[in-house]
Amino acid sequence: MSKLNPDFILEFSTDEEFNPNACINCGTCSGLCPIGLDALPRKLSRYIVLGLEDKILEEKESYFQCLLCKLCVENCPTQVNISSNVRTARNYINRKIYKI
Amino acid sequence: MKKDLKQKIGVYICECGGNISDYVDVEKVAKAVENEPGVYLVQTTMFTCSDSAQIEIIEGIKENNLDSMVVASCSPKLHLLTFRDVAKRAGLNQYNYVHANIREQCSWAHSDRTEEATDKAVRLVRAAIAKVRLSESLETIEIEAKNVAAIVGAGVSGLRSAIDLADQGTQVYLIERDHFVGGRTAQWGKLFPTNEDGKELVERLYKQIKERENITVFTGADIQSLDGSVGDFKLGVKISPRHITGACDEETSDQLYKVCPQETDDEFNFGLTKRKAIYKNYKNAYPENPVVDMDLCDKCGECLKVTNSNINLEQEAENITLNVGAILLNTGFDPYEPKDGEFGYKTIDNVITLPQFRRLLDMSNGSLEYNGKSIRDIAYIYCVGSRQPDGENKHCSRYCCTSAIQSALNVKSKYSDVRNFHINRGIRTYGKQETCYVDSTKQGDVYLQFFEKSFPTLEKIGDKTIITLNDALTDNETMEVSADLVVLVTGMVPRKEDTVAGILKVPIGSDKFYNEIHTKLRPVETVIDGIFIAGACQSPKNIRATMASTLSATAKANSLISTGKIELEPIIATIDTNLCEWCGKCDELCSYNAFEKVEIDGKMVAQVNKAICKGCGACAPICEVNAINIIGSSDEEVEVMIDAFVKDVQFIEDHKAKEAEKTVGKTDDTEKLKKALPEIGKKILQSLESEAKSVPEIAADIQHPADDVLYYLMSLRKYGFVKETGEINDDEYYLYELKQ
C-alpha cells in the first residue's frame, strides 16, 4: 500500500527541465533500455510523480545503474527528459541517504 | 380481377464482371427463361449498370416496343433506383420493372455449388418474370406539405436549428418544456477550448431568435398529442403560464425572490442551492421574466404586494394545436445519476457528480468550498455510468473526459493551490481535445488508471475521503489517494422523464437513445417520415457534434417541406372495402399508425393513410377476411411467383455447338465486350498500350483508387483483355500487359 504525496515533487526539484509529469506511460523507454533496469525507466519517473519516497529509496540502485545513454530520451514521444530526471533523482538520493 | 398481362418483356441478366458469371452460368439462365410466357427478349451483359449497357437497354426497349422489363443482377438496395430510372428513360412506367437478386442471394451465397446456383438463378428470374407480367403502371403519391416546422427542445441544438430553418423561409415553432431556454449548455460553465461560458452561447443564439419574425418560442410547453402525417402533422401542446403578465425588471424580481416564503432544491444547480417558488434558472436566463412554480406556490399572496410585479396567480394553462410539415427532436440527455452508494454517492458527503462540480465551480467566488469546507485535493473518478461492464450503459459518453479535464484546468486557474487526481479507465480526449490533456499534465495533474476488474473503493476518514485503487500504470500497485472532494465523472443517459417519445412513437434503440434509420448513412432521419432527430437525444455528443447533427437535420427537414409537396412510394397497403368488416387487428398491429376507421356505405371499414403507410406488409397476413393487399405483392402476384419458382428447370444442353459458337464468334464478342466496358476499364486498357504496368502504376496513371483498378483489372484478365507478364517490378508488384 502506497500513499500518494503530490507535494513530494516540489521538494524534489523546481528545475524547469524536470518534467516526469509529461510521461504518458507508453513504455517506449522500458522497451529500449539497453541494460534492462530492475525498475524500468518508466517506473522511475512514475514513483517521482506519485511521490512514493519509499519506493524511490528502495530502487536507488536502479537510479545509479542507468548509463545515461539517452536512447530513451531520443525516442520519447512526449519529450520527457528521462536522463536529466534520473540525475535529479540521484542528486536527491545523495542528499537524503548518503548525506553528500 | 382479370388483369392485362404484359406481353413484351425484356429480360437483362448481368454477369457483374464475373461476380455472377463465375458461379452462375448466365447463358444457361438466358436459355432457360427465353420461352417463359410474355418474354420477348433476353440479353446477358457484362455490367448492366454501366452507362453503355443502360443506353443499349433503353434503345432495345424503344426499338422492340417492349412493355416491361426484368433485371437480374445485384441487390435492389444497390441498383433498384438505377433501373427504375432506366425504365423511365425508355418510356416505361417505372413500376413495370422487377428486380431479381442473383448476386447477393445467389452467386455469392452459393459460390461452392455452381450448378445449384445456376438452377436457383433460373427460378429467381422466372419468378421476377411472372411478377412483372402482372405489374401495373403506378404513379408516385404526391402530398402537400406545410412549410412549417416544430422544433422540440430549445437547448443549443434546437436554438441553432430554429435560426437556420427560419432563414430558409420556414415558419418555426420552438417548443421548450422548461420555462427557460438553453438546456444543458447553460448549466455547463466554461467550455473547451475557448473558455466561453455556455450561458454566453445561449444568449447569443437567443438574441438571433428574437430578431426573426418567423420563429415563435413556446416555453413551459408539453407535447400532448400527435395526429396526421408527414407534411401535415397536428401537434397538440399544453402551455403552462408564467403567471407574470407584464415586464418584470431585475429590481422587482429580486424583491419577489425575497418575499416568497416557499423554497425547494434548485434543479438548475443540481440541488447545490435552493430556489423560491418565484425563480429564474440563473440571472440572465431567457426569456427575461421569472416564473411562478405553481406546484410549490401556496398562493400566500406576498408577491402580489410587491409593486409592478404584474403577477397573476390565476392564469390558466392553454392547449393549442400546431399544424406543421416536419418535426425536429432535439430533446437532449440527462446526466447519469449514480445509484446510492455507487462510489460513495449520497453515502459519503463530499462525493458529487461532474455536473454538480461544474455548477459549484461556476458559482464559486473567492474560495472553493463544499458543505462549508474548503477544498484543496480533488479526485475525479472517470466513466461513472458509462462503459459499464455489468450495468446497461455500455456506451462511452464521449464528452466527459474532456469536460472533467477542462474543469481541472479551470479550477486550477481559478484556485492555484488545488491539486487534481484523475482516476481514469483510459483518457479519451480524442481529436483536438488532446491539447487539454497535455495542458493538464503540464500543470501537474496526476493520472492514475484502473481496470474494470478492480474498481476503486472509497472510505471517509475524518474530513478526507480515501480512495484505494490498483494503479495499472505502476504495475497494479495499491495506491491511496486522499481527497477533500471526489468528483464522479458521470456520462450521458437518455432523458428519464420522456413523454415526447411515447406520444410521437419515436423509435428507441437498444441503448435507449432515439434511433435513426441508419447509423452511418441516414443519421438524422427516423422511420417516421417527417420526424428528425438531432443532438444528444440520439447518442452522446459534445456541443460540436451536436451542432453538426442539428444542422444536418435542419437541411433534411428543409429539403422535405420547403417545396410545398412531398413525393412518396406508391407501394402501400390497400383495403378491399367489400370484404373489410373492421375488426381493428390491422390497426393494433401497424407500427406506423397508418390505419383509420371510416364509414363507407353504412359500414365501418379500415382505411389506409397513404402518407403514413410504408408498404411493409405486416398487416396483410393478419387480416382474417383477406381484405388487405400490398400493391406489388398481392396474393395473386405472390402465387404466380411461387408457381414460377417451383417449376422444373431443365437445361437445354448442347455443349459441342456452344463451344463451336464460342470459337467462331470470338472476335465479334471481344469487340462487343470492349464497347460495353465501363469507363475505367477502357482507361486501364489505354494505359497498358504503351508498356506493361503494375496495379499502383496504372492507378497513378489513370488517377483512380488502386482497389478499383485491381477489381476491374481482374475482370479484364478474366475476359482475356490482359494477362500478367510473369515478372515483378522493383516494388515486388506483378506486371500486366495487353493480351494480343
Interface residues (C-beta under 8 A of the other chain):
Chain A: M1 S2 K3 L4 P6 I9 N21 A22 I24 N25 K43 R46 Y47 V49 L50
Chain B: D377 R419 F421 T441 K442 G444 D445 V446 L448 Q449 T468 D471 L473 T474 D475 E477 T478 M479 E480 V481 S482
